[in-house]
Amino acid sequence: MVVSSQLPSYQDVLVVGSGAAGLYAALCLPPNLKVGLITKEDLKTGASDWAQGGIAAATSPADSPVFHLEDTLKAGAGLCDRYAVQFLVEKAPQAIADLLRLGVSFDRSGDDLARTLEAAHSQARVLHAADRTGRAIVSTLMEKVVERPNITIIPQALALKLWLDPEGQRCQGICLLHQDHLCWLRAQAVILATGGGGQVYAQTTNPAVSTGDGVALAWRAGAVIRDPEFFQFHPTALTVPGAPRFLISEAVRGEGAHLIDALGRRFAFDYHPAGELAPRDVVSRAIFSHLQKTSDDPAHAKVYLDLRPIEPERLRYRFPNIIRICQKWGINV
C-alpha cells in the first residue's frame, strides 16, 4: 500500500469509498493492476466500521441458501429482485469463507462459528464479533490492503464528478477535490463503493460522512437511479439529549430484549405476529405508528428496549460496546 499526498496521473482502477465494499473490491482486483482507493476522510470513518449486529449467511449444516432466499423474499413483501437475492444468498457462504481466510475473527461456539438470530430470519445464521462486527471486518480488510503494494490510498479526496469521454460517453476517470485543488485522475475503470446517504434525513444512525455521494455522481453521469425510496431506518437508537443517534443493534432484540412503550406494554405484536423480530421496516413503522397513536407529542416521544430477559453475563459478552456507549451518556443498561 502507498498513501499518496501527490495524486498519480493514472490508475488502472479507481475505487471510490473505503468501507467494507471498497476495501474488499480493491483486494479482489488482480495484483498486477494499479488500484487507487479514494476516501474523503481516512480509512476509519465510514459506516461499515459502525456495524454492530452481524452478517448473515447460510453456513450451518442445518441451513441452506434456499432457506435464506425464502426468508429474504418473505421479508421483502414481494418487492425484492429475486435474481439479486439469489445471487446474494448463494455467494454469501463463500464470502464468509473469504473473510475467514483473510483473518476476520468471528465469535466461536466451541470449534464452530457462533450464530445468532435476527429479525425475519427463520434460523440463527447471523455471524458476529461481539457487537463490533463491522469493525472486525473493516480492520482486517484494512490490514490486507496495507500489505498490497499495488494499492494506493488517496485520503482527504472528495469525488466530485465522473470524467466522461465526450464522444463515447464512457467513464475514463474522475474529478476530485484534493488538498484544495481540482484534479482529474484517469483510469480504465471506476468502482463506486460509497455507502449510504442517511445524512440527507434529520434522524439517522449513519456517520457524518454518509451523504449519498455515489448516487449523486452516478446520476449526474446519466445513470438510472432505481428504488431511491428504499432507505433503511433502524428501529432502535439511543435517544439522549446531546448524544448522536447511536444504533442499538437488532441483535439485542434477537437475544431476547422486549420493545415496550411508556406504559411498559409490548406493543409490537399489535402490528406483526413476530413482534420485535418482524422485519426492520415493519418494526420501524410500528414504532412510528404507535407513537402517533399514543402520544400528544410523537416527535419527542420514545419507546424503550427492556433488556431484563437477557442474562446479565450474556449481555456483557455480546454487547460490550453498546454498554460502554450507553454508560458514557449516563445509561446503565
PESULVEN-V996051 format. One record per backbone hydrogen bond with DSSP energy under -0.5 kcal/mol. NH is the residue of the N-H (numbers start at 1). CO is the residue of the C=O. If there is no record, write none. Layout:
NH & CO
NH & CO
This chain:
2 & 151
4 & 2
4 & 153
5 & 3
7 & 5
11 & 186
12 & 34
13 & 34
14 & 189
15 & 36
16 & 14
16 & 191
17 & 15
17 & 38
19 & 193
23 & 19
24 & 20
25 & 21
26 & 22
27 & 23
28 & 24
29 & 25
33 & 30
35 & 33
35 & 150
36 & 13
37 & 35
37 & 152
38 & 15
38 & 36
39 & 154
45 & 42
49 & 46
50 & 47
51 & 47
51 & 48
55 & 127
57 & 125
59 & 57
63 & 60
68 & 64
69 & 65
70 & 66
71 & 67
72 & 68
73 & 69
74 & 70
75 & 71
76 & 72
77 & 74
78 & 73
79 & 76
82 & 80
85 & 81
86 & 82
87 & 83
88 & 84
89 & 85
90 & 86
91 & 87
92 & 88
93 & 89
95 & 91
96 & 92
97 & 93
98 & 94
99 & 95
100 & 96
101 & 97
102 & 98
103 & 99
103 & 100
104 & 99
106 & 104
107 & 128
109 & 112
112 & 109
114 & 107
116 & 126
120 & 277
121 & 118
125 & 116
125 & 123
126 & 116
127 & 55
127 & 125
128 & 114
132 & 129
133 & 52
134 & 51
135 & 51
136 & 132
137 & 133
138 & 134
139 & 135
140 & 136
141 & 137
142 & 138
143 & 139
144 & 140
145 & 141
146 & 142
147 & 143
148 & 145
149 & 147
151 & 148
152 & 35
152 & 150
153 & 2
153 & 151
154 & 37
155 & 153
156 & 41
157 & 39
158 & 177
159 & 157
160 & 175
161 & 175
163 & 173
164 & 162
165 & 170
169 & 165
172 & 163
173 & 163
174 & 185
175 & 161
176 & 183
177 & 158
178 & 176
178 & 181
179 & 156
181 & 178
183 & 176
185 & 174
185 & 183
186 & 9
186 & 184
187 & 172
188 & 11
188 & 12
189 & 12
191 & 14
192 & 190
193 & 16
193 & 191
199 & 210
200 & 197
201 & 198
210 & 207
211 & 209
212 & 196
216 & 212
217 & 213
218 & 214
219 & 215
220 & 216
221 & 217
222 & 219
223 & 218
225 & 223
226 & 224
230 & 227
231 & 229
233 & 231
234 & 232
238 & 246
240 & 238
243 & 240
246 & 244
248 & 236
249 & 247
252 & 249
253 & 249
253 & 250
254 & 250
255 & 251
256 & 253
257 & 252
258 & 306
260 & 258
260 & 304
261 & 265
264 & 261
267 & 265
268 & 259
270 & 267
271 & 268
272 & 268
275 & 272
277 & 274
278 & 275
282 & 279
283 & 279
284 & 280
285 & 281
286 & 282
287 & 283
288 & 284
289 & 285
290 & 286
291 & 287
292 & 288
293 & 289
294 & 290
295 & 291
298 & 295
300 & 297
301 & 297
304 & 260
306 & 258
306 & 304
307 & 305
310 & 307
315 & 311
316 & 312
317 & 313
318 & 314
319 & 315
323 & 319
324 & 320
325 & 321
326 & 322
327 & 323
328 & 324
329 & 325
329 & 326
330 & 327
331 & 326
332 & 330
333 & 331
